[in-house]
Amino acid sequence: MNKPLPTTTFSACPHDCPSTCALDVELLSDGKIGRLRGSSLNSYTAGVICAKVARYSERLYHPDRLLKPMRRIGLKGEVRFEEISWDAALDLVAENFLQVEREHGAQSIWPYHYAGTMGMVQRDSIHRFRHSKGYSLQFDSFCTNMAWTGYVAGTGKLAGPDPREMAVSDQIVIWGTNPVATQVNVMTHAIAARKKRGAKIIVVDVYRTQTMKQADIGLVLRPGTDAALACAIMHVLFRDNLADRDYLEKYTDCPAELEAHLQTRTPEWAAKITGLDVSQIEEVAKLIGVVKKTYFRLGYGFTRSRNGAVGMHAAASIGAVTGCWQYEGGGVFHNNGAIYDLDKSRIEASDLKDPTIRALDQSLVGRILTGDKDALFGGPEVKAMLVQNTNPMSVAPEQELVRQGFAREDLFTVVHEQFMTETAQMADVVLPATQFLEHDDVYKGGGHQHLMLGPKIVDPPEGPKENIFVVNELAKRLGATDHPGFHMTSHEHIDWMLQHSGYGTLEELESGRWIDLQPDFDTSHFIKGFGHADGKFHFKPDWGRSNAPNKPLGSPMGPWNAMPELPDQWDAIEAADSEHPFRLVTAPARSFLNSTFNETDSGKKKEKQPEIWLRSEDAARFGIGDGDQVKMGNARGVVTLHARFYEDLTPGTVISEGIWPNEAFTDGKGINTLTGADPVAPYGGAAFHDTAVWLKRG
């Protein structure tokens, strides 16, 4: 007798990626999931997803998945735990949190989370828990601050032309991102434009990535020099009369001042800074000036530098000089975050938020947990944490301090997680979490325009619980259930948010799978004016104003007074010197997503081992051979990994792809041992790709 054929249902990818793919999920006859595919019905996903999510069953049914609550029975870091019941675990957490509140005050407790899931119910319900108890707030600073601030400084709004318009563009400039590895759908639409229209693809990055290998033109520049390239491109546009002066006069704040400023920012000037040839800069500048329907897809990678906001603003300014915003298939896009306008007040209990409570910087977790008074804003020490779906013991900068902080025996740490991560290993209580196919949630795409439903498809194994269960049950034990959000299911939260945002009902979303919220052409392309009060694109932003969507305690962070008034190269980077002759960029790996997927055998097999990529001539200076074990370090610490010769980057630049498990390194210390946590101008953020290091064989 033939076995019944698999059936298919739908979901949405929950992971920290702008693509937020619409998924078709194969359901096997035994009730398990099979392969995941991109939905061909979704106009952005267009039937394509990354390989790591396609193989999601490997992660869902992984033998090392956490299945039972556990209590630590050894010293911190010994990884000795015993299984306990959910009631016993939650009672123990509540008992310790209440004791900390009594002895040290509510702000000594810090709920800590980030993008382990991008679902708005499962991720953001932790704020309802936080606000209801008056616990310390969190200032999010890992990812977006410099990018969003730099983009909004120019446009006045975090939005832009429809990303699907790449497919009807005559030229796509992919700047500072590697979408082959990190957001595959960008390539789907760019390649479609090449096939149908003969569109050129130009890629700007600090090494020859897999994306650049598919490009018509690739520019490999020194890390942190993107603004110099952007200024030289604009210099050529003005010099050769390729600037759209009518557009500049109507839509920008100070075009004459910008043109005068750029007269000395020549391709020769930029070549010395970027390491590019003058001819490369001239060629790309002229193509950008001549091809009116040029679509700029600006990524996050080049902004994770101490001058990242300035670099983003300068790159976005090119589109205002050419006037490419006017055309379908033209314009500058980074993220569509501002189009959604969702009412999450019931999920987050925002009516209970106390703005006088400190917002602790997630990137400074090492300094915070080791008692740095400035990082603590002069307030009480953190004595307890609830860490939800994130792994600061691997992904946070200044890992030596992070390790010291989590090793404190007087710090009570609860980790709600899917695997025994480095952070879970340091916990007092570990709670097993569901994965996205095992709970209901709703997602928005930063890289596109769809609000998407991700329904529960399969039951979790006995043990794991969803995030909303944990925060609701803890609130009950802590006497904080007055807010109605604690008495709602995930379904009810989604339905309430949709209705109060004006997007219909959950039943309607279940029927349609997603809602396309892309604004009309004139709005998306700022035809009626940009998002600033004067309707202009700002070449001259006031960096001291609140251009960022999220800043703590109402104060700018970083040396914002030193930021250039107009687009310019700003030498605020952690420069190489005689003691630290290399500049390190910690780029994403294709098979990992932060520390997610680095537990799967297929991911580790594809990525092989932690490596440092450098030019052979640089390696020879230090007696390093291809494949040698090397040590790499700076004042923050030392890591041990293997050298790999890679010629397609600038001299003095080294690349390490992926956040490997700490245990994959010979000395057990991961790559973020070397990265700094100092807040970047103007509104904070960690400069993960801006690190000076030394290298030696060993």
Number of C-alpha atoms within 10 A of each C-alpha: 3 4 6 9 9 15 13 16 13 21 27 28 26 24 20 20 17 21 24 27 34 32 26 21 24 17 19 15 13 8 11 15 22 19 16 25 23 25 21 14 12 17 14 26 24 17 18 20 23 20 15 20 20 18 17 19 15 18 22 19 12 14 10 12 18 22 21 19 24 22 20 19 13 12 14 17 17 11 16 14 18 13 15 16 13 18 11 14 19 21 16 14 23 19 13 16 23 17 14 20 17 10 10 15 18 23 23 21 28 23 19 27 22 21 19 21 23 22 24 21 25 24 21 21 26 25 24 27 27 27 21 24 20 19 24 22 25 21 20 22 24 23 20 22 26 32 28 25 29 28 29 26 29 28 27 22 21 22 30 25 31 24 27 21 18 31 24 22 28 23 27 31 23 25 23 21 25 27 21 19 18 21 21 21 27 25 20 21 22 27 21 16 23 20 12 12 14 13 23 22 24 22 26 25 23 28 24 21 22 13 22 23 12 16 20 12 17 24 24 20 24 20 30 29 25 30 26 26 30 26 30 27 28 34 28 24 24 21 14 12 11 22 23 18 18 10 17 19 13 13 23 24 19 16 20 13 12 19 18 12 15 21 15 14 22 21 27 16 15 25 20 12 18 22 18 19 15 16 12 14 21 19 13 18 23 16 16 26 26 14 18 24 26 31 32 29 22 23 21 21 25 29 34 28 29 30 28 34 29 32 31 31 30 26 26 28 25 27 25 28 28 26 24 25 27 20 18 20 26 28 32 29 25 25 27 25 18 13 19 20 10 17 16 20 16 21 28 23 22 16 12 16 18 14 12 9 18 19 21 23 25 23 28 27 28 25 21 22 23 21 17 15 13 10 18 22 14 11 14 15 21 26 24 24 22 23 23 25 25 25 24 26 29 25 23 25 29 25 26 19 22 24 23 13 21 25 18 16 13 11 20 21 27 25 26 28 28 25 23 21 23 20 26 26 21 27 29 24 26 31 29 24 27 22 20 25 23 20 21 20 26 27 24 27 25 22 26 31 27 25 22 25 26 24 21 16 19 15 13 19 14 9 15 23 24 20 26 24 16 20 22 22 17 19 21 15 16 18 12 17 19 11 17 10 21 24 13 16 15 24 16 13 22 23 19 20 23 21 14 15 15 11 17 15 16 21 11 14 19 14 9 11 20 22 16 13 16 19 16 11 15 13 16 20 24 23 14 12 19 22 20 15 8 13 18 23 26 25 25 19 21 16 23 15 12 16 21 22 13 16 21 19 14 10 12 21 17 17 15 16 13 12 22 15 13 21 27 23 23 19 12 17 20 20 16 17 12 7 11 19 16 23 24 27 27 22 20 19 20 21 23 23 19 21 20 24 20 21 20 18 12 16 19 18 11 12 17 9 15 24 24 25 24 25 20 17 14 20 20 11 9 12 11 22 16 16 13 16 18 18 19 22 20 17 12 16 18 20 21 25 25 23 26 23 19 16 15 14 23 20 17 19 23 28 22 22 19 22 24 26 22 21 11 16 18 15 13 12 24 26 31 25 26 26 26 23 25 17 20 26 28 31 28 30 32 30 30 25 26 25 25 26 25 20 24 16 17 12
